[in-house]
Amino acid sequence: MTNVVLDLPYVPVPPGRGRIWPLLLGWYAPWLLRGRFGVRRTSFHGVERLRASLRSGHGVLLAPNHCREEDPFVVGLLCRRAGTAPYTMASRHIFEGGGLVPFLLTRAGAFSVHREGIDRAAVNTAIDLLEEGRRPLVLFGEGHIARTNDRLNLLQEGVSLIARTAARRRTKAGAPGGVLVHPVAIRYRILGDAAAALERPLSEIEERIGLRRDPSLGPGDRVRRIGSALFEEKEREILGGRGEGDFASRQGRLVEALLRPLEEEWTDGPAEGGIYGRVKRLRTLLLAGMIGGAVDDAERARRWRQLDAADLALRISLYPPEYLEDDPSPERLLETVERLEEDLTGTLRVHASLSAEATVGEAIPVDPGRTDRGGEDPLLAAVAADLRSLLGIADGNGTA
């Protein structure tokens, strides 16, 4: 799995503001999507909605779902269709170590955020860009890659904080427009023979974990069999044996067994924001002394073990209990196989050719104030509802 947690000092990466690089990269992005991610076909809908919001002088925030690594490039092509280029907030780990992708992203307008800390610089940069309103700002509200296109995870409050603060500033400055949020639904589909695409990774995983191939099983049953074997192995390792009940209850017990001891030591109780919110809070607390050099080697090693436990809890939680029930789609099977392979090997490969379809939702005006503090954030609720509608997701599939 990609290492998104770093104990190195954080140096913010600002966005490139030039116009030439986004133009050049707009031509290169389709080649990158094909060569690096296997996305061979793209289509875009609702582009006129984005054009109209930009023409009206509003600050525009694009809020896409986030199920694959290539999402920023798909949104970049969408913006190109609208005659603009976006600024995009991206996790700091993407910019570490150099390479082609961070080089291109920075020049295209991406800037870093340290999700495991209190990154006021990133928040202020996002607010400033949205207040300026020259180009749309892209925020992936889920905060992490879900790898479940049929499920929307909880949206983080940073989206509404940034949108409302920028709206207040624009109002105070007498800007001609306010701030509008456009949900953007990204949907991927497999092109070609899905069973053939899944055969190699399934066979390799079965061999790796010692499962003999059963010719009578189809791809769906093979994925479920692999997942069950790996989950039971974690239950034995952490709980001492196989759990009782259905998968959802067993999954919940395993996640709690990993997180509760850490929260008892480091916090005064579980944080809000679902499993991701709880893990994010633990990361922040554990990394504080590590990045500052305030702990010795033994304590650093202990904290890394705790970070690994929190990371494992998050990864386990990202397998939705209902995702492979009945007759799962080829896309759900591919997503699950990709996650299994990434969790087992730490690498992610392209196994199938894909199409990507991005749809811009109706503009949601941002009210600079919030009248129901303590309850559900109305802006986040509206964005989530529109994303589910555009993706064709039932409400019950989006509350992890």
N, C-alpha and C positions, 0 to 999 in steps of 0.2 A: 504494500500500500504506500502511496505517496506520503512522504514525511512532511506533514504540514506544521508540525510543532518543532521549533528551533530554540536552542538555549543560547543563541548568539545575540550580541547587541544589535538592536534594530536601528537601521538607517532608513528613513522614509525615502521613497522613490516618487518624485513628482511627475505629473503627466507632461508629455510633450504637447506643446500648444501650436505647433506649426501646421500648415495646411498641405504642404507638399507630400509629407510622409503618409498621411491618411489616404491621399489620392493614389499614391503608388501602391500602398498595401491593399487598397480596394481591388486593384487588378490582380494582386498576388493571392488574396484570400481564397478564391475558389480552388487554386492549385494546392494550397496548404490543406484545405479541408479534404480534398481527394487523397493527397499523398500521405498525410499524417493520421487522418481520422477515418478515412473510408467513406466520407460523405460525397456522393457523386451527383446528387441532384438537390437543388434548393428551390423553394417557392415561397412567396411572400404575399400576405393579404393585409388589408387595412392600412396600407402605406399612406394613403391620402389623409387618414386621420392624423398621422404624425406630421405630415407636411402642413396641414391646416393649423395645428398647434404651434408649429415653429413660425409660420407666417404671422400668426396673431401676436407674437412678441412675448409669449409666456416662457417661463422657465419650464423645461420639460424633463421629467424623470421617467425613464423606462424601467419597468420592474418585471423581468422575465423569470420564469421557472428555471431551475438549474439542475438538470439531470445528467449532463455530460460535459467533458472537458472542453469540447469545441463550441459550446454555447456562445462565448464572447465573439467568436469569428462569425457565427451565423447572425448575431445581432448587428455586428459591424456591416455585413452585407445588406441587411435590412435598412440600416441607416443610409447606406450608399444609394439605395433605391429612392430614398426620400431626399437625396441631394445634400446630405450632411454627414458628419462623422462624430461618433460619440466619445465622451469621456467615460472610463470604466474603472470602478473600484475593484481591486483584486487582492487576494491574500498575499502576504509578504513572501511566502515560500516560493511563489512563482518567479520572483525576481532574483532569488538567491542562486549563485553558482553560474550565472551567465547562460549562454545558449541562444538559439534562434528565437524561440517563442517569447522570452522576456524582452529581448532586443526589439522585436516587432511590436509587442504590446505597448511598451513604453512610448515608442514613437507614434503609435496610433492613438495615444491619449489615455492609456491605462496608468493608474497610480496605486501605490501599495497601501494596505491597511494591516496593522498588527492586531489580529482578532484576539490574540491571547493576552492583550494588554489594554490599557486605556489610551487609544491612539487619537488624541485630540487633533493632531496635525491632519490625519486623513479625514476626520469628520469636518474640520474647518475647510479643507480643500474642497470637499464635496459640496458644502454649503455655498462657498464662494462661486464655484462653477455653476451651480444651479441658480444662484442669484444673478450672475452675469447673463445667463440664458442664451449664450451664443451657440452652444451645441448641446444636444441632449446628454444627460447623465444616466449611466446604466448602473443600477444597484441590484445584485442578486440577493433578494430578501431572505432566502432560506439560509444563507450564510455558509453553505457547504454543498458539495455535489451529491445529489440524492441517488442518482442512478436508478430512479424509478419514475418513468415518464407518466405512469398512471396514478401517481400519488404526489400530493403537494405537502411538504413538511411545513411546520410552523414558520411564519415570517417573523423576522427579528425586528425589534422596535427601532433600530437605527434608521430604517427606511422612513418611518413617520417623523422621527426627530429631525432628520436632515431636511425633509420636505417642508415641515412646518416652520422651521427656523428660517429657511430661505424665503418662504412665503411672507413671513413677518418682515424680513429685511426689505423685500421688494415693495411691500405696502408702505413701509416707513420712508423708503427712498422715492416713492411716487412713480415707480416703474409702470409702463403701460399695461402690463399683464401680471397675473399671479403665477402660481405654480400648478402645473397639471401633471398627473401621474397616468401613464399609459401601461396597463398590464400587457405583457408580451408572452404569448403561449408558443413554446417551441415543441414541436412534435416530430419524433424520428420514426421512420419505418424501414424495415429490411427490404432490400431489393434482391430478388432472386430466390434461390432455394435455401430456406432457413435451416432445414434439417442437415443439408450438406455443410453449411457454414458452422454448425454446432458440433459436428462429428469430431473434428480434431481436438478442440479444447476439452470436450467431454471425455474422450478416450485418454487424453493426457492426465486429466485430474483423477480419473478412476485408477489409472496405473500409479499415480503418485501416492494415493492414500490406500492402495492395496485392495481395491474393489474389483472383483472379476467381472468382466463384461457379460451382461445378460442379453442375448440377442432378441429376447421376447419383449424387451422394454423399449418404448419410444422415447424421444428426447425429453418430454415432460417428466416421465417416471424416472428417467436417469438423473435429471437435475434434482428432483425431490429426494431420491435415494442418496445422492452425494451430500446434499444439504443436511439430511437427517444424520448421516454418519459423522459429519464434521461437528454438528451441534452436540450430539451425544458425547463425542470426545471431549468437548469443552465442559460439558456437565460433569463428567467423571473427573476431569482435571481440577475444577473449581469447587464443585459441590460434593464430590466423592461418589457419585452414582447418577444413573438416569433419573430425571425428574418425573413426577406424576402429572396427569392432566393433558390438556391440549397444548399445541405449540405456543399459543399466545401466553398462557399462564407460565409455562416453562421458560419461555423467553424473558418474561418479566422478572421471574425469580433470579435468573442468571444475571441479568443486568443489575438488579438491586444488590446481589451478592458482591458484585464488583464495585459499585459506586458507594454503597452505604458506609463501609469502613473508611473510605477516603473522606466522605462528607462529615463523618463523626470526628475525624481528626482535624480537618481543615476549615469546616464551615459550621454555621449554626442551623443547618437544615438544607434540604434540596432547593436549588434555585428555580426560578420560573423559566419558561421557554422550552419545556420538554427535555428529552435526554440530551439534545445538543446544548441547550442552555446550561444544564448541570455540568456537562463535561467542559464546556468553555470556561465556566467559573473556576472549576478545579485547575484547569490549565493555567489560568491567570495567577492563582494563588501559589501553585507549585513552582512556576517559572520565575516568580519575582526574585527570590534569593539566588536562583541559578544564574540568571542573566546578570545580576548585580555582583556576582562573585562572592556572595556572603556565606556560602556553604562549602564545606570541605568535600573531598572526593567521595568519601563514604556516603555522605548525605546526598550528594548529587546522584550517585548511583541508585540510592533508595528512591529518590524522587522520580528518576527515569522509570523505575519499575512501576511506580504509582501512575505515572503518565501513560505507560503502556496498558495498565489495567483500565484506566478511564477510556483510552482509545479503543480497546477491545469491547467495552460496554457499548460505545457508540456504534461500532461496526456491527455488533450483534443486533442492535436495535434497528438497523437499516435494512433488515430482511422482513418486510411486512408479512404478518401471518397469513393473510388472505391472498397473497400475490400469485401463488401458483395453484390455487384451488380450481376445481372443475377442469376446463380446457383452456389453459393460459395461452395468450397470444405468442407468436414467435418473438416479438419484441420483448415481452416479459421474460421469456426464457433466456434470450441473449443478455439482457441486463443482469439477470441472476448469475449466469455463467461468468460474465465479466467480473462481477463483484467477487464471486468465489475464487476465480483465478487471481485477482489482485490481492485478496486477503491471504491466499496461500503462498504466492510467489513474490509479491511486492511489485509486480510488473503488470502492465495493461497492454494488450495487443489488439490489433484490428482483426476481427474474424468474419465480418460481413460488410457488404456495400450497403450504404444507407441513403435515404432521402431525408432532408430536413425541411420542415414547413414552419414558418414563423408568422403569427397573426397578431397584429396590433389591436388591442381592445379600445373601447371608447375612453375618452379622457375623463379622469376623475379629478375635479377641482379640489385643491387642498385648502381646508379651512385653517388659517393660522393658529386658531385656538383649539382647545380640546375640552368639551363640556362634560365628559363622563369619565373623568380620571378614576382609576381603580377598576374599571370594567374593561370590556374588550375594546381595543383601539378601533374606532370606526373606519379610519383610513385603511389600516391593514385588513380589516374584515372585508371591505369593499374590493380591495386588490385581490385577496384570496378568492373571494366568490367569483370574480370575473375570470381569474385564471382557471378555476375549476370548470366554469362554464365553457370557456374557449377550448379547453383540453378535453371536455366531455367526461369529467371525473365526478363521480358521486361524492357528496359531502363526507361520507364515512371513510373515504380513502385518503383524506388529507389532513389528519390531525395527529401526526406523530410528534 
